[in-house]
Amino acid sequence: MKQIIAMHGWSSDSYSWQPWMELFTSKGWNWKNGERGYGNLSPSMPLWQKEDKTSSKQRRVFIGHSLGPHLIPKTILSNATDVVLLNSFGRFLPLGSKNRSLKTALLGMQQRIGTTKEKEMLFAFLEKASFPQPIHTLDSDPIHTGLSICGRKRLQADLDLLIKTSGMPTGISMAAKVLVIEGEKDAIIPPESRRLLKVELEKYLQKPFSYIKVAELGHCLLLPELITQVYNWLEG
């Protein structure tokens, strides 16, 4: 049995996986999405299906974008045979002099949620996340379609979680096969945070992780060809 659980990042939703789901399900993969419920979708968290004992090889693949790997239960990661990290991180706030200014900016974002300055703040974030593509390429996310009352509370709580991240996502199996993908133009994840994640994975995993750096792409990795690359990596 070939299963995938995918988890979106902060301020996004499970609709972002639609092109991925279409490709993988057409190839015989079972795809499920995690959902935080910031907008009009209800929060949900899938589980791995029970293994098919007639299958010779079980594949349980977790794909997470940005904060996504920190938003799921440990048991999902610990039982994943393969892990794909898309513009993700372990510790978000870098060590050193840039820590204080970035933390102050994040706390400012958190305080604006639910105020008259919320929309301006969220669209400024979305503009950075979509860069170098224009912001209108992300028109189906909760920021565009509207946050729910409970969604705003989750958005604040998850931003607090992001601020407090201190290491790589909890639960990844040491034996897992891991692929790290980074957009060269990512304007959200600090370079030092990206570097630290790779250092931690190198020390922790039993086998070297695979790495793809995508030129001219930013945080949201808006490139259909990337989906095919991930598919080929998993099947290869």
SULRALIN-V28205 format. One record per residue. RES is the residue in one letter. BURIAL is b if it has 9 or more other C-alpha atoms within 8 Angstrom, else e. Layout:
<<RES & BURIAL> <RES & BURIAL>>
This chain:
<<M & b> <K & b> <Q & b> <I & b> <I & b> <A & b> <M & b> <H & b> <G & b> <W & b> <S & b> <S & b> <D & b> <S & b> <Y & e> <S & b> <W & b> <Q & e> <P & e> <W & e> <M & b> <E & e> <L & b> <F & b> <T & b> <S & e> <K & e> <G & e> <W & b> <N & b> <W & b> <K & b> <N & b> <G & b> <E & b> <R & b> <G & b> <Y & b> <G & b> <N & b> <L & e> <S & e> <P & b> <S & e> <M & e> <P & e> <L & e> <W & e> <Q & e> <K & e> <E & e> <D & e> <K & e> <T & e> <S & e> <S & e> <K & e> <Q & b> <R & b> <R & b> <V & b> <F & b> <I & b> <G & b> <H & b> <S & b> <L & b> <G & b> <P & b> <H & e> <L & e> <I & b> <P & e> <K & b> <T & e> <I & b> <L & b> <S & b> <N & b> <A & b> <T & b> <D & b> <V & b> <V & b> <L & b> <L & b> <N & b> <S & b> <F & b> <G & b> <R & b> <F & b> <L & b> <P & b> <L & e> <G & e> <S & e> <K & e> <N & b> <R & e> <S & e> <L & b> <K & b> <T & e> <A & e> <L & b> <L & e> <G & e> <M & b> <Q & b> <Q & e> <R & b> <I & b> <G & e> <T & e> <T & e> <K & b> <E & b> <K & e> <E & e> <M & b> <L & b> <F & b> <A & e> <F & e> <L & b> <E & b> <K & b> <A & b> <S & b> <F & b> <P & e> <Q & b> <P & e> <I & b> <H & e> <T & e> <L & e> <D & e> <S & e> <D & b> <P & b> <I & b> <H & e> <T & b> <G & e> <L & b> <S & b> <I & e> <C & e> <G & b> <R & b> <K & e> <R & b> <L & b> <Q & b> <A & e> <D & b> <L & b> <D & b> <L & e> <L & b> <I & b> <K & e> <T & b> <S & e> <G & b> <M & b> <P & b> <T & e> <G & b> <I & b> <S & b> <M & e> <A & e> <A & b> <K & b> <V & b> <L & b> <V & b> <I & b> <E & b> <G & b> <E & b> <K & b> <D & b> <A & b> <I & e> <I & b> <P & b> <P & e> <E & e> <S & b> <R & b> <R & e> <L & b> <L & b> <K & e> <V & e> <E & b> <L & b> <E & b> <K & e> <Y & e> <L & b> <Q & e> <K & e> <P & e> <F & b> <S & e> <Y & e> <I & e> <K & e> <V & b> <A & e> <E & e> <L & b> <G & b> <H & b> <C & b> <L & e> <L & e> <L & e> <P & e> <E & e> <L & e> <I & b> <T & e> <Q & e> <V & e> <Y & b> <N & e> <W & e> <L & e> <E & e> <G & e>>
